[in-house]
Amino acid sequence: MADYAWPNEPTPAQIRRSWSATVSALPVGTRITGQVVDRRPFGVFLRIDDVPNAVGLADIGSMPPGASLPALGAQVSGEVVWHTDHNYQVRIRLSEWIAHN
């Protein structure tokens, strides 16, 4: 399962150069909204509203039993739970997963 729809995606260089600004704009605990732009077996990647070079990842490790991955193109909300410095990703726990517990 790999569905992908990230038009005008930021390049790896843009993501890397923007990392410190991304972390500053999205500290742990920040509520976010965004769009699912890629679905993988391990989770979904998000384009986070108002932070164009941020890569959000909601992985299955934070998905409760019985929940499912949101569809490609879905608008979602959630909370920043971690910053993964080695691959410049903002880890997100989706609101629908929190409500599902």
VEXMAR-968752 format. One record per residue (C-alpha): residue in three letters; z, y, x. Coordinates in steps of 0.25 Angstrom, whole numbers, padded with zeros to 4 digits, always signed. Each point is the difference from the previous one (the first is absolute). Example, Ala and Ser with C-alpha at 12.3 -4.5 7.8 and 13.67 -1.06 7.14 Angstrom:
REM VEXMAR-968752
ala+0031-0018+0049;ser-0002+0014+0006;
REM end
This chain:
REM VEXMAR-968752
met+0000+0000+0000;ala-0005+0013+0006;asp-0004+0011-0008;tyr-0003+0013+0006;ala-0003+0014-0005;trp+0004+0011+0010;pro-0010+0011+0000;asn+0000+0009+0011;glu+0011-0008+0007;pro+0007+0007+0012;thr-0004-0005+0013;pro+0010-0008+0009;ala+0000+0012+0009;gln+0003+0010-0011;ile+0012-0009-0005;arg+0006-0001+0014;arg-0002+0015+0002;ser+0007+0003-0013;trp+0011-0010+0001;ser+0011+0010+0004;ala-0004+0009-0012;thr+0000-0012-0009;val+0014-0004+0003;ser+0005+0014-0002;ala-0007+0001-0013;leu+0004-0013-0005;pro+0015-0003+0005;val+0007-0013-0005;gly+0004+0002-0015;thr-0012+0009-0003;arg-0006-0003-0014;ile-0015-0001+0001;thr-0012-0002-0009;gly-0014-0006+0005;gln-0012-0009-0003;val-0002-0014+0004;val-0011+0000+0010;asp+0000-0014+0006;arg+0006-0013-0005;arg+0004-0011+0009;pro+0007-0013-0001;phe+0012+0006+0007;gly+0001+0013-0009;val-0008+0013-0003;phe-0004+0012+0008;leu+0002+0013-0007;arg-0006+0014+0002;ile+0012+0009-0002;asp-0002+0013-0008;asp+0001+0013+0008;val+0001-0007+0013;pro-0015-0004+0003;asn+0002-0007+0014;ala+0011-0008-0004;val-0001-0015-0002;gly+0010-0006-0010;leu+0002-0015-0001;ala+0008-0007-0011;asp+0001-0014+0005;ile+0004-0013-0007;gly+0013+0000+0007;ser+0005+0010-0010;met-0006-0006-0012;pro+0010-0007-0009;pro-0003-0014-0005;gly-0010+0000-0012;ala-0005+0014+0003;ser-0015+0002+0004;leu-0008+0009+0009;pro-0006+0012-0007;ala-0015+0001-0002;leu-0009+0007+0009;gly-0001+0014-0004;ala+0013+0000-0007;gln+0009+0013+0000;val+0014-0004+0005;ser+0013+0006+0003;gly+0011-0005+0009;glu+0009+0004+0012;val-0001+0000+0015;val+0009-0010+0006;trp-0005-0001+0014;his-0009+0006+0011;thr-0008-0011+0008;asp-0003+0008+0013;his-0008-0011+0007;asn-0011+0000-0011;tyr+0003+0014-0006;gln+0003-0005-0014;val+0010+0005-0010;arg+0006-0011-0007;ile+0002+0002-0015;arg+0008-0007-0011;leu-0008+0001-0013;ser+0008+0006-0012;glu-0006-0012-0009;trp+0007-0010+0010;ile+0013+0007-0001;ala+0000+0000-0015;his-0004-0014+0000;asn+0013-0005+0007;
REM end
